[in-house]
């Protein structure tokens, strides 16, 4: 259906080892902050002309306008799949994507509690690339992100987005979250 999404559960972070904020976070942030890493596997169908946010985290929930937000994994209006975060600038990996069924894997990890931080993207079992930053990315909580969504995200100013709430117009069959970085052989085995 149109404008459907699912909100992930929340947790309370009472001590943030990365020097960020404490308080209420959504599940993606909770896993990353508590484990130093997260891998998310998304199995989805992209229709012709498909676009929208698969996974996101933000400071306010639809239909409100969040002040802090990251469309973590999305298909842009330009036919590219984007995986990334914001850390005093966009830190993204992207690749062209065709319509049909796909398995995307986004991984984000901290090498230490002071960084650097790495984001990797796989598509259909193939390693696409990695990007890194020494700045604290939003996933590790410089501010509170209580709302993590499947199927939408706030996306103003991000590359190849419509601005505002950017709903995914295809089908998401499965989302699996892991509190560690999957190896390339583990990713290949998922497909």
Buried (B, 14 or more C-beta within 10 A) or exposed (E): EEEEBEBBEBBEBEEBBBEBBEBBBBBBBBBBBBBBBBBBBBBBEBEEEBBBBBBBBBBBBBEEEBEBBBBBBBBBBEBBBBBBBBBEEBBBBBBEBEEEEBBBBBBBBBEEEEBBBBBBBBBBBEBBEEBBBEBBBBBBBBEBBBBBBBBBBBBBEBBBBBEEBBBBBBEBEEBEBBEBBBEEEBBBEBB
